[in-house]
Amino acid sequence: MNFDFTPEQEDIRRAVREICRDFPGEYWRQKDTERAYPVEFVAALTRGGWLAALIPEIYGGIGVGVLEASIILEEIHRSGGNAAACHAQMYIMGTLLRHGTEEQKRRYLPGIASGQLRLQAFGVSEPNAGSDTTRIETRAVRRGDEYVVNGQKIFTSRMQHSDLMLLLARTSDYDENDRAGNLSVFLVDLHEAGNRVKAVPLDTMVNHETNVVHIEDLRIPVENRIGEEGRGFRYILGGMNAERILIAAECLGDARFFIDRAVAYANERIVFDRPIGQNQGVQFPIAAIYAQTEAADLVRCKAAARFDAGHEVGPEANMAKYLASVASWVAANVCMDTFGGYGMAVEYDIERKFRETRLYQVAPVTNHLILAYLGNKVLGMPKSY
Ligand SMILES: Cc1cc2nc3c(=O)[nH]c(=O)nc-3n(C[C@H](O)[C@H](O)[C@H](O)COP(=O)(O)OP(=O)(O)OC[C@H]3O[C@@H](n4cnc5c(N)ncnc54)[C@H](O)[C@@H]3O)c2cc1C
């Protein structure tokens, strides 16, 4: 068993770190204050080809695995940045890659790889379904060679900065005996959709471009359905393991950002004539969360390595997301404590990252639902969902 990253993986880490150096705390702070999209940062990542990490070379991407992709996202977060503005451009296309026809892949993937086509809106969540995706109500009715779609989505992120949206919709009635069935997945061209798809911005506690989406008589050509009718939820579930591993990496980056900052501050801040880090009440929580972060990282690496080797990684991917998000949230609080009142001063970036990392307790899946999955599917206890 080898626990070291390869020289190529370390090169990726260094290259992304280099890009992030051009986008320091001031940059992210200003975007946060203005609630603005980090256009320049996303353009720099796109130019470097990093958002095309998971797209095979034959379609214009870099063609590396989830482990390498996770290193890219981790570095962005460790630098103090926030990849949520564009991380979905990396992985939403996975549904198309795994289940699309060759014609669909040739039509879309090269544009997604170059960044000319932004497929980073993912319309799954709905107000009346919550975490129970099998209960979504947005309906796609087949009429000849097109589907007519009506419904509402919520928390559809990056929609105003997307050309395409991956949409999950109901194509037949809910069936208790086949809860994952009856849903289909479509690629929606947002330019062609015009005002049949209306995005209404939803302000949140973080700078995250997200929306309520109203869909009225949207017409989607049959050739834009991905895979078979009624199997869409299964396709999306297949992509969720990759997403969970990548989100775990962002959490690890956040945790390391908080630990780096806490250690530096604990060493330099003098109170009662000594560095505050000399006090065990300050030092031990930092050391403890450092150890927990390293442990979560091992699960991330195991999940990613097994995913890339083609194994089923539901338990590992879920545990990685759970452990890493718990670590980032504990690290955020430890860092806040270390900084005393200054943690709340905007100029230190701690309060911004604190708000940003809180999101991972609930999105893209809540930690409750991860524990429910582990309790039921892995440990065999009664199902609660
Ligand atoms: C900033 C942001 C961006 C997002 N971006 C997207 C996006 O791009 N696309 C998209 O489709 N969605 C997106 N989401 C939605 C996100 O995936 C959901 O918010 C999340 O899955 C939880 O769903 P909910 O908010 O409806 O909570 P609910 O399902 O209403 O749950 C509320 C609470 O009850 C708990 N709960 C519910 N059922 C159970 C159970 N059986 N056992 C234990 N606890 C339970 C939950 O864990 C949670 O704590 C985003 C959300 C946010 C906040």
The ligand as a Gaussian input file, in Angstrom:
#p B3LYP/6-31G(d) Opt

LIG

0 1
 C      -26.137000      27.135000      -1.342000
 C      -26.842000      25.913000      -1.816000
 C      -26.595000      25.449000      -3.103000
 C      -27.281000      24.335000      -3.590000
 N      -27.097000      23.947000      -4.901000
 C      -27.898000      22.992000      -5.438000
 C      -27.863000      22.708000      -6.839000
 O      -27.080000      23.290000      -7.596000
 N      -28.747000      21.807000      -7.339000
 C      -29.644000      21.141000      -6.544000
 O      -30.407000      20.340000      -7.060000
 N      -29.696000      21.385000      -5.207000
 C      -28.849000      22.291000      -4.636000
 N      -28.912000      22.574000      -3.286000
 C      -29.930000      21.901000      -2.463000
 C      -29.354000      20.914000      -1.452000
 O      -28.905000      19.769000      -2.133000
 C      -30.453000      20.635000      -0.423000
 O      -30.644000      21.831000       0.312000
 C      -30.100000      19.501000       0.489000
 O      -30.038000      18.298000      -0.263000
 C      -31.114000      19.337000       1.617000
 O      -32.422000      19.385000       1.129000
 P      -33.492000      20.393000       1.839000
 O      -32.824000      21.714000       1.962000
 O      -34.759000      20.304000       1.088000
 O      -33.657000      19.821000       3.302000
 P      -34.810000      18.833000       3.839000
 O      -34.826000      17.578000       3.052000
 O      -36.064000      19.609000       3.980000
 O      -34.235000      18.476000       5.291000
 C      -34.327000      19.372000       6.400000
 C      -33.611000      18.717000       7.581000
 O      -34.244000      17.467000       7.924000
 C      -33.292000      16.418000       7.874000
 N      -33.947000      15.172000       7.422000
 C      -34.887000      15.026000       6.447000
 N      -35.219000      13.726000       6.318000
 C      -34.469000      13.020000       7.192000
 C      -34.316000      11.635000       7.543000
 N      -35.043000      10.669000       6.950000
 N      -33.433000      11.301000       8.510000
 C      -32.695000      12.250000       9.145000
 N      -32.787000      13.583000       8.867000
 C      -33.647000      13.960000       7.898000
 C      -32.239000      16.875000       6.899000
 O      -31.005000      16.206000       7.108000
 C      -32.165000      18.362000       7.250000
 O      -31.359000      18.547000       8.385000
 C      -28.197000      23.640000      -2.755000
 C      -28.400000      24.082000      -1.435000
 C      -27.751000      25.201000      -0.970000
 C      -28.040000      25.679000       0.425000

